[in-house]
Amino acid sequence: MRIVRTWRGVVRSQDLEAYVEYVRETGIDEYRTTAGNLGAWILTRSLDEGRSEIVTVSLWVSLEAIRAFAGDDVGRAVFYPEDDRFLLERDRTVSHYELAG
Protein backbone atom coordinates (compact mmCIF):
# COMPACT_ATOMS: atom_id res chain seq x y z
CA MET A 1 0.00 0.00 0.00
CA ARG A 2 1.27 3.50 -0.85
CA ILE A 3 0.17 6.58 1.12
CA VAL A 4 -0.21 10.10 -0.30
CA ARG A 5 0.12 12.94 2.23
CA THR A 6 -1.18 16.43 1.38
CA TRP A 7 -1.04 19.78 3.13
CA ARG A 8 -2.20 23.28 2.05
CA GLY A 9 -1.53 26.89 2.95
CA VAL A 10 -2.15 30.39 1.57
CA VAL A 11 0.44 33.14 1.09
CA ARG A 12 0.55 36.61 -0.45
CA SER A 13 1.09 36.18 -4.18
CA GLN A 14 4.13 38.46 -3.94
CA ASP A 15 5.68 35.97 -1.47
CA LEU A 16 4.84 32.81 -3.41
CA GLU A 17 8.17 32.34 -5.17
CA ALA A 18 10.14 32.88 -1.94
CA TYR A 19 7.86 30.57 0.04
CA VAL A 20 8.04 27.81 -2.57
CA GLU A 21 11.84 27.98 -2.35
CA TYR A 22 11.64 27.90 1.46
CA VAL A 23 9.32 24.86 1.42
CA ARG A 24 11.64 23.15 -1.08
CA GLU A 25 14.63 23.72 1.24
CA THR A 26 12.81 22.58 4.40
CA GLY A 27 9.85 20.22 4.14
CA ILE A 28 10.41 18.83 0.64
CA ASP A 29 14.10 18.15 1.30
CA GLU A 30 13.21 16.54 4.63
CA TYR A 31 10.50 14.40 2.98
CA ARG A 32 12.91 13.22 0.30
CA THR A 33 15.67 12.29 2.76
CA THR A 34 13.35 10.27 5.02
CA ALA A 35 13.48 6.51 4.42
CA GLY A 36 10.26 5.35 2.81
CA ASN A 37 9.54 8.54 0.89
CA LEU A 38 8.91 7.91 -2.81
CA GLY A 39 8.71 11.54 -3.93
CA ALA A 40 7.43 15.00 -3.04
CA TRP A 41 5.95 17.86 -5.04
CA ILE A 42 4.77 21.44 -4.58
CA LEU A 43 1.59 22.64 -6.31
CA THR A 44 0.57 26.31 -6.53
CA ARG A 45 -2.31 28.33 -7.88
CA SER A 46 -3.59 31.87 -7.78
CA LEU A 47 -6.71 32.22 -5.64
CA ASP A 48 -7.67 35.84 -6.10
CA GLU A 49 -6.02 39.22 -6.22
CA GLY A 50 -3.08 39.05 -3.90
CA ARG A 51 -3.36 35.48 -2.56
CA SER A 52 -1.96 32.17 -3.75
CA GLU A 53 -2.39 28.62 -2.52
CA ILE A 54 0.43 26.14 -2.00
CA VAL A 55 -0.13 22.41 -1.64
CA THR A 56 2.52 19.84 -0.79
CA VAL A 57 2.04 16.28 -1.94
CA SER A 58 4.28 13.44 -0.86
CA LEU A 59 4.22 9.71 -1.58
CA TRP A 60 5.19 7.18 1.10
CA VAL A 61 5.55 3.43 1.42
CA SER A 62 3.60 3.34 4.72
CA LEU A 63 2.28 5.27 7.70
CA GLU A 64 5.35 4.05 9.61
CA ALA A 65 7.57 5.86 7.10
CA ILE A 66 5.50 9.02 7.56
CA ARG A 67 5.89 8.64 11.33
CA ALA A 68 9.68 8.83 10.87
CA PHE A 69 9.17 12.28 9.30
CA ALA A 70 6.18 13.67 11.23
CA GLY A 71 6.35 11.98 14.61
CA ASP A 72 3.69 9.90 16.32
CA ASP A 73 0.79 12.18 15.36
CA VAL A 74 0.95 11.66 11.59
CA GLY A 75 -2.18 13.76 11.10
CA ARG A 76 -0.50 16.91 12.44
CA ALA A 77 1.20 19.24 9.96
CA VAL A 78 4.92 19.89 10.38
CA PHE A 79 5.97 23.55 10.40
CA TYR A 80 9.35 25.28 10.17
CA PRO A 81 10.64 28.50 11.79
CA GLU A 82 9.91 30.89 8.90
CA ASP A 83 6.42 29.59 8.07
CA ASP A 84 4.80 32.25 10.28
CA ARG A 85 6.44 34.97 8.21
CA PHE A 86 4.80 33.75 4.99
CA LEU A 87 1.51 32.02 5.76
CA LEU A 88 -1.81 33.90 5.80
CA GLU A 89 -3.74 30.65 6.26
CA ARG A 90 -2.61 27.10 6.97
CA ASP A 91 -4.03 23.69 7.52
CA ARG A 92 -2.83 22.46 10.90
CA THR A 93 -3.59 18.91 9.88
CA VAL A 94 -2.74 16.92 6.79
CA SER A 95 -4.73 14.45 4.72
CA HIS A 96 -3.62 10.92 3.95
CA TYR A 97 -4.93 8.89 1.03
CA GLU A 98 -4.29 5.35 -0.13
CA LEU A 99 -2.93 5.38 -3.67
CA ALA A 100 -5.46 3.36 -5.64
CA GLY A 101 -3.94 3.37 -9.09
N, C-alpha and C positions, 0 to 999 in steps of 0.2 A: 504494500500500500504506500502511495506517495501522498504527502500532505502539502497543500498550498497555504501559505500564511500571507494575509494582506493587512495593511494598515493605511490610514489616510489622514491628511492634514491639509490646512489651507494657509497660504502665505500671501503677502502683497505681491502682485505680479512683478513689480520692480525688483523684488528679492528672490524670485524664482530661480534664476540661474545660479546665484550664490548658494541658495539652500540645497539645490540639487547636488552641487559639488560637495557641500558639507555632508549630506546624507551618503553620498558615494564614498567619502573618506571615513565615515564612521560606521553606520549601520550596515551598508552594503558590503564594505570590506570585512566587517566582523561576521556577517552571514557567511560570506564566501570562504572564510578561513576556519569556520566551525565544521568539524567532522559531521558528515551526514547531510550537508547542504549540497543541493544539485544545481543551484543557480539563483540569481537574484536580479531584479529589474526595478527601474523607477519609471512610473507613468506620470504624465502631467497633462493638464488641460486648463484652459482659461474658463473661469466661471462667469465672471461679469466684469464690469469696468473696475480694474484695480485689484482683483483677487484671482488667484490660481490654486488649483488643487494638485496635490502630489499624493501618489499612491505607491507604496512599496509592495512588491510581490516576490515571495521567495518560495522555492521548492525544496522539500525535505524528504528524507527517507522514512522518518517516523517522528512521533511526538517526543520520543526520548532524545532524538537529535536536536529538536527545537529546545528542549529543556536545557541542553548544554549551552545554548545561546541565551535563552530568556530567563532561566531559573525555573523554580518549581511551579510558579503560576504562569503557565504558557499562554494564558489568555490576556495577560497584562502587556501593554505596549512597553517597549524599551526606549528610553529617551537619553539624550546626550547633553552635555553642558550648554551648548549654544542654541538648542532647540527653542528655548523661551524667547530668544532674541528674534527669531524668524516667525514662529507660528502664531497665527490669528485664531485658529481653531485646530483641535486635534482630537482624534479618537484615543481614548485612554486604554481601550482594549483593542485586540486584533481579532480577525476572523480566520478560522481554519476550515479548509475544505479538503475532502478526499478527491484526488485526481481520478476522474472516471474514464478518461480516454487516452 
